[in-house]
Structures are given as structure tokens and as C-alpha cells.
Amino acid sequence: MTQFRLCILSMLALLLMTSVCLGATDSNVAPATASTGLVGDLDNLGKAEILKLIQNLADELKQTRSELDQLKAARQEEKLKVIPVPPVAPTPAPTETPKEQTEAEKDRERVERERAIQSVQRSGVLLPQGKFDVEPSFTYSHTSRNFINVDGFSILPVLIIGNIQALRVERDVFQTQLALRYGILPNLQVDASVPWQSETDRYVTQSYQNNVQLAPKESGRHDQGIGDPQLGLSYQLLHEHGWVPDLIVQSTGRAPIGKSQFDIHSNSQLAQGAGVWGVRNGITAIKTMDPIVLIFNTGYTYNFGRDLTAQRITSTGTNVITTTYQPGGSIDNGVAVAIAMNPSFAINLGVLERYTFSTELTGVGTVQGSSLNEAQFRFGFAWAVTRNSVFNFTAAMGLTEDSPGLTITIAYPIKF
């Protein structure tokens, strides 16, 4: 409104000044119109009155402009003025979000660690109480050995007079196994497994007589059946904290259910079991050094003896004796490094060594050639196909003559 008034007054002042100027220039000139408006009224006023009116209009214009400036200043102050707000109690920062993030990170680390350990050995991570899993697995191993028998004498290192017999033995073993595990207490787990085995042996005999190669002869055997089932307990003594690793002890018993060498009655049959009871006690240590996990395990297997009747051949003849067959025990040691690439994938490298002592026959002595030294280099990975199932792959290469040349294991544990 003030701006409108200022505009009107300005126009009036402009008309008055124009009229005064026109009147001062030509006072005898008549107005252009006969209108009774404002211009006609100004013509009837004297110069002194017109000047006074102009002065009044100028004063009013000046006052209006002053009011307009004050109004602008007041509006500017209102824009800059901060309206005081009553103090509000600060809202506490939500503690659930950081907690959820922390729990998520811990769960991620736990899953990565478990995946890495399970890529090496599934018994390294115990199941929670009331949970169980089923693990079908498949293992293939190939063994190849050469034996040479010389019957004669040599004149030069490259010239042998007599008969040479080379025997090549190849063994392929296919084994499927179903393992069940159940968490009966928070730190106690029970597991059971039943294997089924199929074995094929192939023998190739190559003879040389006076450095002349004879036709090779080939023969073989094939047999299959259920192996020795196992039942075990695993208990976690320590949980990792600081420099202290996870410490798990295991005890596993083996029952002589599968067909053994004592049950073979023909040359076409092969053994799938040990023929004696056995128990293995071991301990596993697990230490996390992000992003890797170190796994150490060691154990001793004790084989129980059994009485049997055998024929003893001596220089004086053959006699029947009763003796105790006592298979040698075995010590196994292993070390592995597992690396969790992400919660869904982990790889591992490791070395396993097992030494089996010689078999004893009471009253007879040690069975020659019954001790074994097996060592393998292993590589594997674990891939989480779903949240509750994992695909495990392991390939092992034999490092000694007593070890299979190649072993491949595929397992697929499923949690419930």
C-alpha cells in the first residue's frame, strides 16, 4: 500500500511541475481541453499556491519514502531475526544399529572361519546343541607300484644272465560314505559313518629271459562291499581367545563289520575291512590369524588283536599253531592352512603323514613288510552352494611309495 501511495504522489508531483512549467512558458495559451479535472483546477490556482501544493506533495512523498524504507528495514530484520526455540532434550543415538552391524560383522567372520575349517575337516567345527547334518561323500584313489624279481646273475651292469620278472600292480578304489553328526550338548558332538567300497586290482607281469622280452601276462580282481562303520565323539576343551587356540579332542571307534582278509576264501575276493576292532584318539588345534586359519591335528590309532589258527611252515615240516594277530598301531599328524576368500568360498593347503607300525604274531614274530609310511599333499576348497549346504573338493598327491598316487574326495554336507 505504501508503494502504491508513493507512486500516486509521484505522478501528481510530476503533473504539477509540468503545469507550472507550461504556465511559466505561455500564460496566454488556453488548456487543450475543457475538462473539469485536475489540470483545469491547477489553472485556477496562483503560482504561490501551486508551489505550496508542490512543497506539500514533496513533503508527503518524502515521508512516504521514509515509511517505505522503515518497512523494508523491518522486513529485513524479520528475515534475519532468529526465533528462540525452547530447548529440546537431545534424542539418544540409536544403539541398535551399531549393535546390529557388530553382530553382522561377527556373524560374517564366524561363517568365513567355519567355512575355512570345514574345507579341511568337518569335525573341526562342532554343531550347536540340537543341530545335525548329513554328509554324503565320494572318494577315488589310484595306486600304481612296480616290483622286479631277478633270478640269475649279471656279468656287466647292462647284461643279465637269467630270468627277470617285472610286476606292475594298479589299484583303483571307489568309496562312498554317509556320515551323520549331531550336537548333543553345546560343546559335545556325536558322529557316525558307514562306508561302501569297490576295489579293482590289475596285475601285469612282464618277463625277460636272457634279455629277450616274453609276452606280458595280465590278470585282475574286483570286489565290493560294506566297510567298517565308525562311531565317535568330539568335545571342545578350549575356545579361542588371545593366543589360546580352539582345542577339540576326538575319540572314534571302528567295528569289524566289513569283509576282511580273514573272511576271504578265494583269489577273486578282496577285503573291505580291517578285521579287528580299533579306536583313534586325537586332538585338533585351530588358530585364526585373519584372513587365514591354521589347523593342527594329531592322533593315535590302536588296533585290538584277535586269536587265530595258522599253519607254520618250517624246515622240518608244517605244523598248526594258535597265535594272536596284533596289527600295528598308527600315528597320524597333519597341518593345514585355510584361507576364507569370502563367506561363500574358502581354499586350503595341507600335508598329512601317517606311520603304521609292523604287525606282530605272538610266538612267531614280526610280519615282514607290514609297516607303512604314508604322506600326502592336499589341496581343496569349500563352496557354500546354499546357506545350509557346502560343496567340498579335495585332491591329494602321494609323497611316498606307500601312499596312493592320487586321491580325490568330494563331499556335500547339509545342515538341518
Sequence and secondary structure as in RCSB ss.txt:
>XXXX:A:sequence
MTQFRLCILSMLALLLMTSVCLGATDSNVAPATASTGLVGDLDNLGKAEILKLIQNLADELKQTRSELDQLKAAR
QEEKLKVIPVPPVAPTPAPTETPKEQTEAEKDRERVERERAIQSVQRSGVLLPQGKFDVEPSFTYSHTSRNFINV
DGFSILPVLIIGNIQALRVERDVFQTQLALRYGILPNLQVDASVPWQSETDRYVTQSYQNNVQLAPKESGRHDQG
IGDPQLGLSYQLLHEHGWVPDLIVQSTGRAPIGKSQFDIHSNSQLAQGAGVWGVRNGITAIKTMDPIVLIFNTGY
TYNFGRDLTAQRITSTGTNVITTTYQPGGSIDNGVAVAIAMNPSFAINLGVLERYTFSTELTGVGTVQGSSLNEA
QFRFGFAWAVTRNSVFNFTAAMGLTEDSPGLTITIAYPIKF
>XXXX:A:secstr
 HHHHHHHHHHHHHHHHHHHHHHHH TTS  SS   SHHHHHHTS HHHHHHHHHHHHHHHHHHHHHHHHHHHHH
HHHHH              SHHHHHHHHHHHHHHHHHHHHHHHTT GGGS   TT EEEEEEEEEEEEEEEEEEE
EEEEEETTEEEEEEEEEEEEEEEEEEEEEEEEEEETTEEEEEEEEEEEEEEEEEEEEEETTEE   EEEEEEEEE
E   EEEEEEEEE  BTTB EEEEEEEEE   S  GGG  STT    S SS EEEEEEEEEEEETTEEEEEEEEE
EEE  EEEEEEEEETTEEEEEEEEEE   EEEEEEEEEEEEETTEEEEEEEEEEEE   EETTTEE TT  EEEE
EEEEEEEEEEETTEEEEEEEEEE STTS SEEEEEE  EE 
